[in-house]
């Protein structure tokens, strides 16, 4: 299992989080998505590495701005 972190801007509510999670969950290999709306962070667990362009496209499809990969804090 690989854990990825991303920064997303423009989210303000639970519906925003659900939209982002649904789009990212549709990517191949994704097993879990956690969205922290106040922090603008998305944590993705996947069976394989994810292409950053695919994550960017999923976030933008949900209507939000992809800011880039974020360092995960253990």
C-alpha positions as YAML, in Angstrom:
chain: A
units: angstrom
residues:
- id: 1
  name: UNK
  ca: [0.00, 0.00, 0.00]
- id: 2
  name: UNK
  ca: [1.34, 3.41, -0.98]
- id: 3
  name: UNK
  ca: [0.15, 6.60, 0.72]
- id: 4
  name: UNK
  ca: [0.09, 9.83, -1.28]
- id: 5
  name: UNK
  ca: [-0.64, 13.36, -0.06]
- id: 6
  name: UNK
  ca: [-1.95, 16.27, -2.12]
- id: 7
  name: UNK
  ca: [-2.93, 19.88, -1.54]
- id: 8
  name: UNK
  ca: [-6.25, 21.03, -3.02]
- id: 9
  name: UNK
  ca: [-7.73, 24.52, -2.78]
- id: 10
  name: UNK
  ca: [-11.30, 25.74, -3.10]
- id: 11
  name: UNK
  ca: [-12.97, 23.14, -0.86]
- id: 12
  name: UNK
  ca: [-15.28, 24.53, 1.81]
- id: 13
  name: UNK
  ca: [-17.71, 21.80, 2.88]
- id: 14
  name: UNK
  ca: [-18.46, 18.11, 3.18]
- id: 15
  name: UNK
  ca: [-19.99, 18.03, -0.29]
- id: 16
  name: UNK
  ca: [-16.70, 19.39, -1.68]
- id: 17
  name: UNK
  ca: [-14.83, 16.60, 0.08]
- id: 18
  name: UNK
  ca: [-17.24, 13.99, -1.27]
- id: 19
  name: UNK
  ca: [-16.84, 15.27, -4.84]
- id: 20
  name: UNK
  ca: [-13.04, 15.14, -4.66]
- id: 21
  name: UNK
  ca: [-13.06, 11.71, -3.00]
- id: 22
  name: UNK
  ca: [-15.41, 10.25, -5.63]
- id: 23
  name: UNK
  ca: [-13.26, 11.45, -8.53]
- id: 24
  name: UNK
  ca: [-10.00, 10.22, -7.00]
- id: 25
  name: UNK
  ca: [-11.52, 6.90, -5.90]
- id: 26
  name: UNK
  ca: [-12.32, 6.21, -9.57]
- id: 27
  name: UNK
  ca: [-8.58, 6.14, -10.40]
- id: 28
  name: UNK
  ca: [-7.11, 2.64, -10.88]
- id: 29
  name: UNK
  ca: [-5.50, 1.21, -7.75]
- id: 30
  name: UNK
  ca: [-7.01, 3.68, -5.27]
- id: 31
  name: UNK
  ca: [-8.31, 1.95, -2.15]
- id: 32
  name: UNK
  ca: [-9.05, 4.85, 0.21]
- id: 33
  name: UNK
  ca: [-9.31, 8.65, 0.11]
- id: 34
  name: UNK
  ca: [-9.37, 10.95, 3.14]
- id: 35
  name: UNK
  ca: [-10.14, 14.64, 2.65]
- id: 36
  name: UNK
  ca: [-9.32, 17.30, 5.26]
- id: 37
  name: UNK
  ca: [-11.33, 20.30, 4.03]
- id: 38
  name: UNK
  ca: [-10.00, 22.95, 6.49]
- id: 39
  name: UNK
  ca: [-6.38, 21.99, 5.75]
- id: 40
  name: UNK
  ca: [-6.99, 21.55, 2.02]
- id: 41
  name: UNK
  ca: [-5.28, 18.17, 2.15]
- id: 42
  name: UNK
  ca: [-6.16, 14.91, 0.48]
- id: 43
  name: UNK
  ca: [-4.56, 11.63, 1.54]
- id: 44
  name: UNK
  ca: [-4.84, 8.75, -0.92]
- id: 45
  name: UNK
  ca: [-3.99, 5.12, -0.29]
- id: 46
  name: UNK
  ca: [-3.39, 3.03, -3.38]
- id: 47
  name: UNK
  ca: [-2.06, -0.36, -4.40]
- id: 48
  name: UNK
  ca: [0.27, 1.30, -6.91]
- id: 49
  name: UNK
  ca: [1.97, 4.62, -7.57]
- id: 50
  name: UNK
  ca: [-0.37, 7.25, -8.99]
- id: 51
  name: UNK
  ca: [0.43, 9.55, -11.89]
- id: 52
  name: UNK
  ca: [0.29, 13.14, -10.66]
- id: 53
  name: UNK
  ca: [-1.43, 14.20, -13.90]
- id: 54
  name: UNK
  ca: [-4.24, 11.70, -13.20]
- id: 55
  name: UNK
  ca: [-4.77, 13.08, -9.70]
- id: 56
  name: UNK
  ca: [-4.70, 16.65, -11.02]
- id: 57
  name: UNK
  ca: [-7.33, 15.75, -13.65]
- id: 58
  name: UNK
  ca: [-9.56, 14.10, -11.02]
- id: 59
  name: UNK
  ca: [-9.37, 17.11, -8.70]
- id: 60
  name: UNK
  ca: [-10.10, 19.52, -11.55]
- id: 61
  name: UNK
  ca: [-13.00, 17.33, -12.75]
- id: 62
  name: UNK
  ca: [-14.48, 17.72, -9.25]
- id: 63
  name: UNK
  ca: [-14.22, 21.50, -9.70]
- id: 64
  name: UNK
  ca: [-11.27, 22.33, -7.46]
- id: 65
  name: UNK
  ca: [-7.68, 23.50, -7.84]
- id: 66
  name: UNK
  ca: [-4.85, 20.99, -7.58]
- id: 67
  name: UNK
  ca: [-1.93, 22.68, -5.81]
- id: 68
  name: UNK
  ca: [0.51, 19.76, -5.90]
- id: 69
  name: UNK
  ca: [1.88, 16.85, -3.94]
- id: 70
  name: UNK
  ca: [2.12, 17.36, -0.18]
- id: 71
  name: UNK
  ca: [4.57, 15.81, 2.24]
- id: 72
  name: UNK
  ca: [2.83, 13.33, 4.51]
- id: 73
  name: UNK
  ca: [3.37, 13.72, 8.24]
- id: 74
  name: UNK
  ca: [3.48, 10.48, 10.21]
...
